[in-house]
Amino acid sequence: MSRMNLNTPSTTTIAVAADYADAMMTARRAKNWLFILLLLVLLTQLVLFFLLRFNVIRLGDEVSVGITPATSPTGATGATQPSDLSAQPSAEPTAAGPTTAGKTSRVDDVLRYILPVTDFLGIGLVVILAVVLLLIVTIMLVGRLIGVSHVTSAFIWCVVLAVLLFPWQSFLIGAKSSAAAAGNGGYGTSAYASDTGLPPQPTFKIPGVLYTWEELRYDARHFPEGASAQGALKWARYAGFPVAALLLLLMVQARSSRGLKFALGESEVQVEVSTPRV
């Protein structure tokens, strides 16, 4: 019987190529999950705005979750009752249906927790996605694999997406600034703070795609009606910017997936060869 030498150049090359392929497939799996979670975060914020804007839900409304306790069959309870019903004390009349226990919460209290979670996940997931793409680019450069240009482009656009998603308005307009600046005709996008007597800050600040709870609470009650410049800014801020971020995220996913398919041999690379003219 002949024994295979694992130190031959051909065997080593195959093992290294398989190791590169396993690493890229693991990174691709993580990239796809991050893409799905980030897509859900952006869609959640977009849906919440439209629900509030078209009065499907209103700030101040109460939502309740009812719980119906289990009851024993009437026949079983009747069998255990004593025959002399007159000896028992009279009970108060009960409701026709089963009793329902539930907890009531305001829409404000629910959104107060949902929006900070979406902001945290949006920032954290896009940063991790950029790191994963950088890892894929490094693997492809070390392994001299084709398709690295597509993944590099996806990484650059992912960094741009991270800058756009970050809620800059939380830092550019402080929580103690005056909301009177928005009432003076300014075209504000996040003038949501309460009046504290401090000098008003400029209301026009370039916001990030992810909005905060304080911003949504203020703008939901002071959204401009009709066609106006301020209304156009509000619609661009809550609808236009998230849609642009969604398109950018889809482009990052498409470019990175195409590059990985080239590197893993799942798609053929078409190269145009030009013949010199004689």
Contacts in CASP RR format, 6 or more apart in sequence:
PFRMAT RR
TARGET T0000
AUTHOR 0000-0000-0000
METHOD contacts of the structure
MODEL  1
MSRMNLNTPSTTTIAVAADYADAMMTARRAKNWLFILLLLVLLTQLVLFF
LLRFNVIRLGDEVSVGITPATSPTGATGATQPSDLSAQPSAEPTAAGPTT
AGKTSRVDDVLRYILPVTDFLGIGLVVILAVVLLLIVTIMLVGRLIGVSH
VTSAFIWCVVLAVLLFPWQSFLIGAKSSAAAAGNGGYGTSAYASDTGLPP
QPTFKIPGVLYTWEELRYDARHFPEGASAQGALKWARYAGFPVAALLLLL
MVQARSSRGLKFALGESEVQVEVSTPRV
4 11 0 8 1.000
5 11 0 8 1.000
6 12 0 8 1.000
6 15 0 8 1.000
20 139 0 8 1.000
20 143 0 8 1.000
20 145 0 8 1.000
21 264 0 8 1.000
23 139 0 8 1.000
24 136 0 8 1.000
24 139 0 8 1.000
24 140 0 8 1.000
24 260 0 8 1.000
24 263 0 8 1.000
24 264 0 8 1.000
25 264 0 8 1.000
27 132 0 8 1.000
27 135 0 8 1.000
27 136 0 8 1.000
27 139 0 8 1.000
28 136 0 8 1.000
28 257 0 8 1.000
28 260 0 8 1.000
30 132 0 8 1.000
31 129 0 8 1.000
31 132 0 8 1.000
31 133 0 8 1.000
31 136 0 8 1.000
31 253 0 8 1.000
31 256 0 8 1.000
32 253 0 8 1.000
34 125 0 8 1.000
34 128 0 8 1.000
34 129 0 8 1.000
34 132 0 8 1.000
35 129 0 8 1.000
35 249 0 8 1.000
35 252 0 8 1.000
35 253 0 8 1.000
37 121 0 8 1.000
37 125 0 8 1.000
38 121 0 8 1.000
38 122 0 8 1.000
38 125 0 8 1.000
38 126 0 8 1.000
38 129 0 8 1.000
38 249 0 8 1.000
39 246 0 8 1.000
39 249 0 8 1.000
41 118 0 8 1.000
41 121 0 8 1.000
41 122 0 8 1.000
41 125 0 8 1.000
42 122 0 8 1.000
42 209 0 8 1.000
42 242 0 8 1.000
42 245 0 8 1.000
42 246 0 8 1.000
42 249 0 8 1.000
43 246 0 8 1.000
44 114 0 8 1.000
44 118 0 8 1.000
45 115 0 8 1.000
45 118 0 8 1.000
45 210 0 8 1.000
45 211 0 8 1.000
45 242 0 8 1.000
46 238 0 8 1.000
46 239 0 8 1.000
46 242 0 8 1.000
46 243 0 8 1.000
46 246 0 8 1.000
48 111 0 8 1.000
48 114 0 8 1.000
48 115 0 8 1.000
48 216 0 8 1.000
49 211 0 8 1.000
49 216 0 8 1.000
49 238 0 8 1.000
49 239 0 8 1.000
49 242 0 8 1.000
50 56 0 8 1.000
50 239 0 8 1.000
51 57 0 8 1.000
52 58 0 8 1.000
52 59 0 8 1.000
52 216 0 8 1.000
52 220 0 8 1.000
53 220 0 8 1.000
53 223 0 8 1.000
53 238 0 8 1.000
57 107 0 8 1.000
58 107 0 8 1.000
59 107 0 8 1.000
59 108 0 8 1.000
59 111 0 8 1.000
59 217 0 8 1.000
59 220 0 8 1.000
59 221 0 8 1.000
60 106 0 8 1.000
60 107 0 8 1.000
60 108 0 8 1.000
61 106 0 8 1.000
61 107 0 8 1.000
62 104 0 8 1.000
62 105 0 8 1.000
62 106 0 8 1.000
62 107 0 8 1.000
63 104 0 8 1.000
63 105 0 8 1.000
63 106 0 8 1.000
63 107 0 8 1.000
63 110 0 8 1.000
64 102 0 8 1.000
64 103 0 8 1.000
64 104 0 8 1.000
64 105 0 8 1.000
65 102 0 8 1.000
65 103 0 8 1.000
66 100 0 8 1.000
66 101 0 8 1.000
66 102 0 8 1.000
66 103 0 8 1.000
67 100 0 8 1.000
67 101 0 8 1.000
67 102 0 8 1.000
68 98 0 8 1.000
68 99 0 8 1.000
68 100 0 8 1.000
69 98 0 8 1.000
69 99 0 8 1.000
69 101 0 8 1.000
71 98 0 8 1.000
82 88 0 8 1.000
108 217 0 8 1.000
111 213 0 8 1.000
111 216 0 8 1.000
111 217 0 8 1.000
112 213 0 8 1.000
115 211 0 8 1.000
115 212 0 8 1.000
115 213 0 8 1.000
115 216 0 8 1.000
116 212 0 8 1.000
116 213 0 8 1.000
118 210 0 8 1.000
119 167 0 8 1.000
119 210 0 8 1.000
119 212 0 8 1.000
122 165 0 8 1.000
122 210 0 8 1.000
123 162 0 8 1.000
123 165 0 8 1.000
123 166 0 8 1.000
123 167 0 8 1.000
123 210 0 8 1.000
126 158 0 8 1.000
126 161 0 8 1.000
126 162 0 8 1.000
126 165 0 8 1.000
127 162 0 8 1.000
129 158 0 8 1.000
129 252 0 8 1.000
130 155 0 8 1.000
130 158 0 8 1.000
130 159 0 8 1.000
130 162 0 8 1.000
133 151 0 8 1.000
133 154 0 8 1.000
133 155 0 8 1.000
133 158 0 8 1.000
133 252 0 8 1.000
133 256 0 8 1.000
134 155 0 8 1.000
136 151 0 8 1.000
136 256 0 8 1.000
136 260 0 8 1.000
137 148 0 8 1.000
137 151 0 8 1.000
137 152 0 8 1.000
137 155 0 8 1.000
139 145 0 8 1.000
140 147 0 8 1.000
140 148 0 8 1.000
140 151 0 8 1.000
140 263 0 8 1.000
141 148 0 8 1.000
145 262 0 8 1.000
145 263 0 8 1.000
146 262 0 8 1.000
146 263 0 8 1.000
146 269 0 8 1.000
147 258 0 8 1.000
147 259 0 8 1.000
147 260 0 8 1.000
147 262 0 8 1.000
147 263 0 8 1.000
147 269 0 8 1.000
148 259 0 8 1.000
148 263 0 8 1.000
149 259 0 8 1.000
150 255 0 8 1.000
150 256 0 8 1.000
150 258 0 8 1.000
150 259 0 8 1.000
150 262 0 8 1.000
151 255 0 8 1.000
151 256 0 8 1.000
151 259 0 8 1.000
151 260 0 8 1.000
151 263 0 8 1.000
153 255 0 8 1.000
154 251 0 8 1.000
154 252 0 8 1.000
154 253 0 8 1.000
154 255 0 8 1.000
154 256 0 8 1.000
155 256 0 8 1.000
157 248 0 8 1.000
157 251 0 8 1.000
157 252 0 8 1.000
157 255 0 8 1.000
158 252 0 8 1.000
160 248 0 8 1.000
161 245 0 8 1.000
161 248 0 8 1.000
161 249 0 8 1.000
161 252 0 8 1.000
164 208 0 8 1.000
164 209 0 8 1.000
164 241 0 8 1.000
164 244 0 8 1.000
164 245 0 8 1.000
164 248 0 8 1.000
165 208 0 8 1.000
165 209 0 8 1.000
165 210 0 8 1.000
165 245 0 8 1.000
166 208 0 8 1.000
166 210 0 8 1.000
167 207 0 8 1.000
167 208 0 8 1.000
167 210 0 8 1.000
167 211 0 8 1.000
167 212 0 8 1.000
168 205 0 8 1.000
168 206 0 8 1.000
168 207 0 8 1.000
168 208 0 8 1.000
169 189 0 8 1.000
169 190 0 8 1.000
169 205 0 8 1.000
169 207 0 8 1.000
169 208 0 8 1.000
169 211 0 8 1.000
169 212 0 8 1.000
169 215 0 8 1.000
170 212 0 8 1.000
172 205 0 8 1.000
172 206 0 8 1.000
172 207 0 8 1.000
173 190 0 8 1.000
173 191 0 8 1.000
173 192 0 8 1.000
173 193 0 8 1.000
173 201 0 8 1.000
173 203 0 8 1.000
173 205 0 8 1.000
174 193 0 8 1.000
174 201 0 8 1.000
175 193 0 8 1.000
175 214 0 8 1.000
176 193 0 8 1.000
176 196 0 8 1.000
176 198 0 8 1.000
177 191 0 8 1.000
177 193 0 8 1.000
177 196 0 8 1.000
177 198 0 8 1.000
177 200 0 8 1.000
177 201 0 8 1.000
178 193 0 8 1.000
178 195 0 8 1.000
178 196 0 8 1.000
178 197 0 8 1.000
178 198 0 8 1.000
178 199 0 8 1.000
178 200 0 8 1.000
178 201 0 8 1.000
179 191 0 8 1.000
179 192 0 8 1.000
179 193 0 8 1.000
179 194 0 8 1.000
179 195 0 8 1.000
179 218 0 8 1.000
180 195 0 8 1.000
180 200 0 8 1.000
181 188 0 8 1.000
181 191 0 8 1.000
181 200 0 8 1.000
181 201 0 8 1.000
181 202 0 8 1.000
181 203 0 8 1.000
182 188 0 8 1.000
182 191 0 8 1.000
182 203 0 8 1.000
182 222 0 8 1.000
183 191 0 8 1.000
184 200 0 8 1.000
185 230 0 8 1.000
186 203 0 8 1.000
186 204 0 8 1.000
186 230 0 8 1.000
187 203 0 8 1.000
187 204 0 8 1.000
187 229 0 8 1.000
187 230 0 8 1.000
187 233 0 8 1.000
188 203 0 8 1.000
188 204 0 8 1.000
188 205 0 8 1.000
188 230 0 8 1.000
188 233 0 8 1.000
189 203 0 8 1.000
189 204 0 8 1.000
189 205 0 8 1.000
189 206 0 8 1.000
189 207 0 8 1.000
189 233 0 8 1.000
189 234 0 8 1.000
189 237 0 8 1.000
190 205 0 8 1.000
190 207 0 8 1.000
190 211 0 8 1.000
190 212 0 8 1.000
190 215 0 8 1.000
190 218 0 8 1.000
190 219 0 8 1.000
190 237 0 8 1.000
191 203 0 8 1.000
191 218 0 8 1.000
192 214 0 8 1.000
192 215 0 8 1.000
192 217 0 8 1.000
192 218 0 8 1.000
192 219 0 8 1.000
193 214 0 8 1.000
193 218 0 8 1.000
207 215 0 8 1.000
207 237 0 8 1.000
207 241 0 8 1.000
208 241 0 8 1.000
209 241 0 8 1.000
209 242 0 8 1.000
209 244 0 8 1.000
209 245 0 8 1.000
211 237 0 8 1.000
211 238 0 8 1.000
219 234 0 8 1.000
219 238 0 8 1.000
223 231 0 8 1.000
223 234 0 8 1.000
224 230 0 8 1.000
224 231 0 8 1.000
224 234 0 8 1.000
258 267 0 8 1.000
260 266 0 8 1.000
261 267 0 8 1.000
262 269 0 8 1.000
END
